[in-house]
Amino acid sequence: MRLRLDQAAVVAVRHQEEFEADHQAAVWLDFELAQSSLTALAELCTWLSPETLTMPSHPSFPQRVARVLSGPPELLAYCYELLNG
């Protein structure tokens, strides 16, 4: 159980960094532009390197697009979400 918790914590922190970067880009640019850019990036990844879409180091693109508007999740709650998901 300890190993699973440690792995979830590491993944949660990495995902948090992605969510924060996406949200900050949206603040600087425009929320609608950020959402469409992430969607275009997902399509590009699907076409060029679909294997990158399942890397655990990054949250899924649908999660990233959804979080642009709501902002990054609370880290500990997200860690538990990963454990229970």
MDAnalysis code that builds the backbone (N, CA, C; Angstrom):
import MDAnalysis as mda
import numpy as np

u = mda.Universe.empty(255, n_residues=85, atom_resindex=np.repeat(np.arange(85), 3), trajectory=True)
u.add_TopologyAttr("name", ["N", "CA", "C"] * 85)
u.add_TopologyAttr("resid", np.arange(1, 86))
u.add_TopologyAttr("resname", ["MET", "ARG", "LEU", "ARG", "LEU", "ASP", "GLN", "ALA", "ALA", "VAL", "VAL", "ALA", "VAL", "ARG", "HIS", "GLN", "GLU", "GLU", "PHE", "GLU", "ALA", "ASP", "HIS", "GLN", "ALA", "ALA", "VAL", "TRP", "LEU", "ASP", "PHE", "GLU", "LEU", "ALA", "GLN", "SER", "SER", "LEU", "THR", "ALA", "LEU", "ALA", "GLU", "LEU", "CYS", "THR", "TRP", "LEU", "SER", "PRO", "GLU", "THR", "LEU", "THR", "MET", "PRO", "SER", "HIS", "PRO", "SER", "PHE", "PRO", "GLN", "ARG", "VAL", "ALA", "ARG", "VAL", "LEU", "SER", "GLY", "PRO", "PRO", "GLU", "LEU", "LEU", "ALA", "TYR", "CYS", "TYR", "GLU", "LEU", "LEU", "ASN", "GLY"])
u.atoms.positions = np.array([
    [0.832, -1.193, 0.000],
    [0.000, 0.000, 0.000],
    [0.877, 1.258, 0.000],
    [1.965, 1.203, 0.740],
    [2.854, 2.365, 0.822],
    [3.420, 2.718, -0.561],
    [3.825, 1.687, -1.313],
    [4.373, 1.921, -2.649],
    [3.326, 2.557, -3.557],
    [2.107, 2.078, -3.476],
    [1.028, 2.640, -4.302],
    [0.764, 4.097, -3.942],
    [0.794, 4.399, -2.654],
    [0.581, 5.772, -2.203],
    [1.717, 6.679, -2.689],
    [2.958, 6.193, -2.592],
    [4.101, 6.977, -3.065],
    [4.001, 7.256, -4.568],
    [3.637, 6.244, -5.335],
    [3.504, 6.422, -6.783],
    [2.392, 7.413, -7.118],
    [1.272, 7.310, -6.415],
    [0.167, 8.244, -6.653],
    [0.575, 9.668, -6.310],
    [1.353, 9.831, -5.251],
    [1.791, 11.175, -4.861],
    [2.704, 11.780, -5.920],
    [3.626, 11.000, -6.458],
    [4.519, 11.498, -7.497],
    [3.728, 11.882, -8.749],
    [2.819, 11.013, -9.162],
    [2.001, 11.297, -10.347],
    [1.125, 12.527, -10.096],
    [0.552, 12.634, -8.908],
    [-0.304, 13.782, -8.595],
    [0.471, 15.093, -8.698],
    [1.704, 15.107, -8.217],
    [2.519, 16.327, -8.296],
    [2.828, 16.670, -9.746],
    [3.186, 15.666, -10.538],
    [3.476, 15.925, -11.958],
    [2.230, 16.417, -12.693],
    [1.098, 15.820, -12.403],
    [-0.146, 16.265, -13.025],
    [-0.468, 17.685, -12.574],
    [-0.263, 17.965, -11.291],
    [-0.528, 19.301, -10.756],
    [0.281, 20.338, -11.516],
    [1.529, 20.025, -11.801],
    [2.376, 20.960, -12.550],
    [1.802, 21.221, -13.941],
    [1.302, 20.182, -14.597],
    [0.694, 20.352, -15.923],
    [-0.573, 21.198, -15.833],
    [-1.426, 20.899, -14.856],
    [-2.657, 21.673, -14.684],
    [-2.343, 23.143, -14.420],
    [-1.342, 23.393, -13.573],
    [-0.970, 24.771, -13.256],
    [-0.418, 25.496, -14.482],
    [0.406, 24.810, -15.253],
    [0.965, 25.425, -16.461],
    [-0.134, 25.742, -17.471],
    [-1.056, 24.814, -17.658],
    [-2.172, 25.043, -18.587],
    [-3.016, 26.232, -18.128],
    [-3.317, 26.273, -16.835],
    [-4.161, 27.344, -16.304],
    [-3.458, 28.700, -16.417],
    [-2.155, 28.736, -16.114],
    [-1.431, 30.005, -16.206],
    [-1.362, 30.488, -17.651],
    [-1.172, 29.571, -18.580],
    [-1.178, 29.965, -19.997],
    [-2.530, 30.556, -20.373],
    [-3.597, 29.970, -19.859],
    [-4.936, 30.488, -20.153],
    [-5.134, 31.883, -19.555],
    [-4.586, 32.099, -18.362],
    [-4.683, 33.418, -17.728],
    [-3.931, 34.451, -18.573],
    [-2.762, 34.095, -19.053],
    [-1.947, 35.030, -19.832],
    [-2.507, 35.275, -21.215],
    [-3.051, 34.234, -21.834],
    [-3.517, 34.353, -23.212],
    [-5.010, 34.594, -23.273],
    [-5.751, 33.521, -23.094],
    [-7.202, 33.574, -23.202],
    [-7.709, 32.159, -22.920],
    [-8.755, 32.041, -22.132],
    [-9.250, 30.715, -21.761],
    [-9.761, 29.928, -22.966],
    [-10.463, 30.591, -23.859],
    [-10.971, 29.894, -25.041],
    [-9.820, 29.443, -25.942],
    [-8.832, 30.302, -26.114],
    [-7.663, 29.948, -26.913],
    [-6.900, 28.787, -26.274],
    [-6.775, 28.789, -24.958],
    [-6.085, 27.697, -24.259],
    [-6.807, 26.366, -24.474],
    [-8.122, 26.386, -24.369],
    [-8.884, 25.154, -24.584],
    [-8.732, 24.652, -26.010],
    [-8.837, 25.538, -26.977],
    [-8.713, 25.092, -28.369],
    [-7.288, 24.647, -28.678],
    [-6.303, 25.277, -28.070],
    [-4.910, 24.877, -28.274],
    [-4.639, 23.490, -27.703],
    [-5.165, 23.218, -26.511],
    [-4.991, 21.887, -25.926],
    [-5.685, 20.822, -26.770],
    [-6.842, 21.152, -27.288],
    [-7.562, 20.212, -28.154],
    [-6.765, 19.946, -29.422],
    [-6.193, 20.996, -30.012],
    [-5.367, 20.829, -31.213],
    [-4.115, 20.018, -30.901],
    [-3.512, 20.244, -29.740],
    [-2.334, 19.475, -29.344],
    [-2.686, 17.997, -29.166],
    [-3.839, 17.719, -28.591],
    [-4.290, 16.329, -28.434],
    [-4.457, 15.664, -29.796],
    [-5.032, 16.377, -30.747],
    [-5.203, 15.831, -32.098],
    [-3.855, 15.576, -32.757],
    [-2.908, 16.494, -32.559],
    [-1.575, 16.330, -33.116],
    [-0.872, 15.108, -32.501],
    [-0.978, 14.959, -31.194],
    [-0.383, 13.799, -30.531],
    [-1.033, 12.499, -30.998],
    [-2.331, 12.519, -31.193],
    [-3.034, 11.331, -31.682],
    [-2.515, 10.935, -33.055],
    [-2.229, 11.915, -33.869],
    [-1.760, 11.660, -35.231],
    [-0.288, 11.262, -35.270],
    [0.562, 12.004, -34.533],
    [2.003, 11.784, -34.623],
    [2.547, 10.719, -33.662],
    [2.057, 10.687, -32.453],
    [2.600, 9.752, -31.459],
    [1.534, 9.364, -30.442],
    [0.600, 8.526, -30.845],
    [-0.502, 8.157, -29.949],
    [-0.047, 7.496, -28.650],
    [1.142, 6.892, -28.655],
    [1.624, 6.257, -27.429],
    [1.863, 7.267, -26.309],
    [2.089, 8.528, -26.665],
    [2.310, 9.544, -25.638],
    [1.027, 9.904, -24.892],
    [-0.108, 9.531, -25.445],
    [-1.386, 9.880, -24.804],
    [-1.679, 9.032, -23.576],
    [-0.927, 7.964, -23.384],
    [-1.170, 7.096, -22.228],
    [-0.029, 7.144, -21.222],
    [0.837, 8.120, -21.336],
    [1.942, 8.246, -20.386],
    [1.400, 8.718, -19.043],
    [1.743, 8.010, -17.963],
    [1.198, 8.399, -16.651],
    [1.758, 9.714, -16.116],
    [2.821, 10.225, -16.731],
    [3.410, 11.473, -16.236],
    [2.560, 12.701, -16.558],
    [1.586, 12.550, -17.451],
    [0.726, 13.671, -17.826],
    [-0.742, 13.273, -17.656],
    [-1.560, 14.212, -17.208],
    [-2.998, 13.931, -17.179],
    [-3.535, 13.851, -18.610],
    [-4.673, 13.245, -18.775],
    [-5.261, 13.133, -20.110],
    [-5.649, 14.522, -20.625],
    [-5.715, 14.625, -21.938],
    [-6.106, 15.907, -22.518],
    [-7.521, 16.322, -22.123],
    [-8.498, 15.403, -22.071],
    [-9.814, 15.842, -21.596],
    [-9.769, 16.432, -20.182],
    [-8.945, 15.843, -19.307],
    [-8.796, 16.401, -17.957],
    [-8.156, 17.781, -18.018],
    [-7.144, 17.916, -18.842],
    [-6.443, 19.198, -18.940],
    [-7.360, 20.287, -19.477],
    [-8.142, 19.966, -20.496],
    [-9.068, 20.950, -21.074],
    [-10.105, 21.358, -20.028],
    [-10.628, 20.392, -19.297],
    [-11.636, 20.683, -18.270],
    [-11.057, 21.544, -17.146],
    [-9.817, 21.294, -16.789],
    [-9.194, 22.019, -15.676],
    [-8.753, 23.430, -16.044],
    [-8.665, 23.741, -17.321],
    [-8.273, 25.099, -17.711],
    [-9.251, 26.104, -17.110],
    [-10.529, 25.818, -17.179],
    [-11.527, 26.749, -16.651],
    [-11.634, 26.713, -15.137],
    [-11.557, 25.530, -14.561],
    [-11.757, 25.410, -13.116],
    [-10.488, 25.635, -12.315],
    [-9.344, 25.602, -12.974],
    [-8.081, 25.760, -12.271],
    [-7.552, 24.425, -11.776],
    [-6.323, 24.419, -11.289],
    [-5.706, 23.181, -10.825],
    [-6.458, 22.608, -9.627],
    [-6.482, 21.278, -9.518],
    [-7.165, 20.665, -8.379],
    [-6.340, 20.843, -7.103],
    [-6.968, 20.637, -5.965],
    [-6.258, 20.621, -4.692],
    [-5.431, 19.341, -4.681],
    [-4.147, 19.445, -4.391],
    [-3.195, 18.355, -4.591],
    [-3.547, 17.081, -3.822],
    [-3.832, 17.186, -2.547],
    [-4.110, 15.982, -1.759],
    [-5.396, 15.299, -2.224],
    [-6.411, 16.077, -2.527],
    [-7.665, 15.497, -3.028],
    [-7.431, 14.798, -4.355],
    [-6.591, 15.385, -5.202],
    [-6.298, 14.772, -6.495],
    [-5.519, 13.476, -6.310],
    [-4.615, 13.438, -5.360],
    [-3.862, 12.224, -5.061],
    [-4.823, 11.097, -4.678],
    [-5.781, 11.384, -3.822],
    [-6.764, 10.369, -3.433],
    [-7.648, 9.972, -4.618],
    [-7.936, 10.926, -5.480],
    [-8.708, 10.624, -6.691],
    [-7.967, 9.609, -7.562],
    [-6.648, 9.789, -7.685],
    [-5.837, 8.853, -8.452],
    [-5.819, 7.469, -7.809],
    [-5.770, 7.433, -6.500],
    [-5.748, 6.146, -5.792],
    [-7.056, 5.391, -5.937],
    [-8.155, 6.120, -5.967],
    [-9.480, 5.487, -6.016],
    [-10.000, 5.327, -7.421],
    [-9.320, 5.918, -8.398],
    [-9.804, 5.913, -9.772],
    [-9.498, 4.695, -10.550],
])
